[in-house]
Amino acid sequence: MLVLTRKVGEGLVIGEDIEIVIVETRGDSVRIGISAPRSVGVWRKELWDQIREENLRAAAQSPSAPLEDLFPKKEE
């Protein structure tokens, strides 16, 4: 993990099209601004973890058909 120290107004760039800027600090909170293409998902970590867990639970509960049933072999 890369750890950086930034001040209000400073930022960093990820790749060529994602920019993160420190907008404000207040006590132990930091407000950040993120500029990224709409095609890039930006999620709060705790929400991402919750969605991931729900998806894993749903996948475990949902029986899926074996691939052979979905794509039967053609008889020659």
C-alpha positions in Angstrom: 0.0 0.0 0.0 1.3 3.4 -0.9 0.8 6.0 1.8 1.0 9.7 1.0 0.6 12.9 2.9 -1.4 15.6 1.1 -2.7 19.0 2.1 -6.0 20.7 1.1 -5.9 21.4 -2.6 -3.3 18.8 -3.3 -4.1 15.6 -5.0 -2.9 12.6 -6.9 -3.5 11.0 -10.3 -4.1 7.3 -10.9 -3.5 6.1 -14.4 -4.2 8.8 -17.0 -7.8 9.7 -16.2 -8.5 9.4 -12.5 -7.7 12.3 -10.2 -8.2 12.5 -6.4 -8.0 15.9 -4.6 -8.1 16.7 -0.9 -11.1 19.1 -0.6 -11.2 19.7 3.2 -10.0 18.3 6.5 -12.1 18.7 9.6 -11.0 17.0 12.8 -10.3 13.3 11.9 -12.3 13.5 8.7 -11.0 14.2 5.2 -13.2 15.2 2.3 -11.9 14.1 -1.1 -13.0 14.8 -4.6 -12.7 12.2 -7.3 -12.7 12.8 -11.0 -13.0 9.6 -13.0 -14.7 8.5 -16.2 -18.3 7.3 -15.8 -17.2 3.9 -16.9 -15.1 3.6 -13.7 -17.0 2.5 -10.6 -16.2 4.6 -7.5 -17.5 3.1 -4.3 -17.1 3.6 -0.6 -15.1 0.6 0.7 -17.8 -0.4 3.3 -20.5 -0.4 0.6 -18.3 -2.3 -1.8 -17.7 -5.0 0.9 -21.4 -5.2 1.7 -22.4 -5.6 -2.0 -19.6 -8.2 -2.4 -20.8 -10.2 0.6 -24.4 -10.1 -0.6 -23.4 -11.3 -4.1 -21.4 -14.2 -2.6 -24.3 -15.2 -0.4 -26.7 -15.1 -3.4 -24.4 -17.1 -5.6 -24.0 -19.8 -2.8 -27.8 -20.1 -2.4 -28.6 -20.2 -6.2 -28.1 -23.6 -7.7 -26.7 -23.2 -11.1 -27.1 -25.8 -13.9 -24.0 -27.7 -14.9 -22.4 -26.5 -18.1 -23.3 -29.8 -19.7 -27.0 -29.0 -19.3 -26.5 -25.5 -20.7 -24.4 -26.5 -23.6 -25.1 -30.2 -24.5 -22.6 -31.9 -26.7 -23.7 -32.3 -30.3 -23.9 -35.9 -31.4 -22.0 -36.7 -34.5 
